[in-house]
Amino acid sequence: MTHMALNINKNLKLYYSIKEVAEMFGLNESTLRYWETEFPYLKPKTQASNKVRQYSEKDIEQIRLIHNLVKVRGFKLAAAKKMINANRDGAERKADVLSRLISVRDELVLLKHQLDGLQ
């Protein structure tokens, strides 16, 4: 008997066109193309044959962040880039610290087991 995965949200698309994304945020397609040059991590997939941009949910989250900083809160692009990069660096540092703490904890647990075995 085969089991099929249940697709709960049938409306969820893997990729969105530049037109759809521009409409989501009330932007011009040219603005999105410009943001791609300014924010290097914003890289929609493109089909080699027709050069059509395909934005993933991750790309849309990045656009949402940029849109919020630039269009909603009024930051200049340079300031928005600084804020995003600072947060990205901060998130990476936090992940490194967390991973080191977990490894120290694991070593301490192992040491405790060894000490408990001596008694």
Protein Blocks (a to p, Z undefined) as FASTA:
>chain_A
ZZddddfblmbcfbdcfklmmmmnopafklmmmmmmmmmmlccdddfklopacddfklmm
mmmmmmmmmmmnopafklmmmmmmmmmmmmmmmmmmmmmmmmmmmmmmmmmmmmmmmZZ
